[in-house]
Amino acid sequence: GLGTVEAQVVARVGFKQAGALVELAADHGDVVEAGRLLARIDSQEQTARAAKARSGVANAEAAVMVTEAVANRSSVVYAQRQQTNQRRQALLARGTISIEQAEEAQLAETTARADMTVAQTEVTAAKARLGDAKAQYAFEQAILAQHDLRAPFSGVVIARTKELGAVAGAGEAIFTLVDPATYWVLAYLDEARTGAIALGQRAAIRLRSRPGQIYDGRVVRMGLEADRVNEERRVYVACETCPAG
């Protein structure tokens, strides 16, 4: 059967954001490690957005501190008004003060309790706004990180489609990477001759570049469906003794 040398793990990688390429750190034939920077697009605008979001977090943190201080003050005032009211009610019971004075103390305590409740609610709202500001900052940072294109796995760059200064579209493939540990041979065999082929079966491989040599391999996958026009079936063979590259 005729076939081609391919890789099981192939990735065509590009940016999730559109932008002009300001750095290219890899080219055809380069061996790259997982996480290595491959390219970068202009990120000035997104950097400014992230800085603005970071300022929003600082403002929200300051607002939380202010509302907590107000809440603490209102709690102290409420405790003081509560003690005063208790004393006034005790004096009223002994007939030492008038009813109006006792009612004023009760009103002051009730008002202080309401103010404290409002202040505590403001603290909760301020913390919620802080959480929202932090989430926005994390979102902007995530978008900023998308301006760097990194290798998803260790492999070999077999194609680069853009040059420095070119505009890369969102989702457009800039590099094609393959994992050299997953090289195999995809062979197309006549359907009539594949009935006896089984997984793990030994195979002999001849490369067009080295026709005088035979390399050892074994069947690792068989296509479940045959081609209806050519009546051929795909058989994948892992080469165990093929030369590097």
Secondary structure as the mmCIF struct_conf table of DSSP 4:
data_model
#
loop_
_struct_conf.conf_type_id
_struct_conf.id
_struct_conf.beg_label_comp_id
_struct_conf.beg_label_asym_id
_struct_conf.beg_label_seq_id
_struct_conf.end_label_comp_id
_struct_conf.end_label_asym_id
_struct_conf.end_label_seq_id
STRN STRN1 LEU A 2 ALA A 7
BEND BEND1 GLN A 8 GLN A 8
STRN STRN2 VAL A 10 VAL A 13
BEND BEND2 LYS A 16 GLN A 17
STRN STRN3 GLY A 19 LEU A 24
TURN_TY1_P TURN_TY1_P1 HIS A 28 GLY A 29
STRN STRN4 VAL A 31 VAL A 32
TURN_TY1_P TURN_TY1_P2 ALA A 34 GLY A 35
STRN STRN5 LEU A 37 ILE A 41
HELX_RH_AL_P HELX_RH_AL_P1 GLN A 44 ALA A 93
TURN_TY1_P TURN_TY1_P3 ARG A 94 GLY A 95
BEND BEND3 THR A 96 ILE A 97
HELX_RH_AL_P HELX_RH_AL_P2 ILE A 99 ALA A 145
TURN_TY1_P TURN_TY1_P4 GLN A 146 HIS A 147
STRN STRN6 ASP A 148 ARG A 150
BEND BEND4 PRO A 152 SER A 154
STRN STRN7 GLY A 155 ARG A 160
TURN_TY1_P TURN_TY1_P5 LEU A 164 GLY A 165
HELX_LH_PP_P HELX_LH_PP_P1 ALA A 166 ALA A 166
STRN STRN8 VAL A 167 ALA A 168
HELX_LH_PP_P HELX_LH_PP_P2 GLY A 169 GLY A 169
TURN_TY1_P TURN_TY1_P6 ALA A 170 GLY A 171
STRN STRN9 PHE A 175 VAL A 178
HELX_RH_3T_P HELX_RH_3T_P1 PRO A 180 THR A 182
STRN STRN10 TYR A 183 ASP A 190
HELX_RH_3T_P HELX_RH_3T_P2 GLU A 191 ARG A 193
TURN_TY1_P TURN_TY1_P7 GLY A 195 ALA A 196
TURN_TY1_P TURN_TY1_P8 LEU A 199 GLY A 200
STRN STRN11 ARG A 202 LEU A 207
TURN_TY1_P TURN_TY1_P9 ARG A 208 SER A 209
STRN STRN12 ARG A 210 MET A 222
BEND BEND5 LEU A 224 GLU A 225
TURN_TY1_P TURN_TY1_P10 ARG A 228 ASN A 230
STRN STRN13 GLU A 232 CYS A 239
BEND BEND6 GLU A 240 THR A 241
HELX_LH_PP_P HELX_LH_PP_P3 CYS A 242 ALA A 244
#
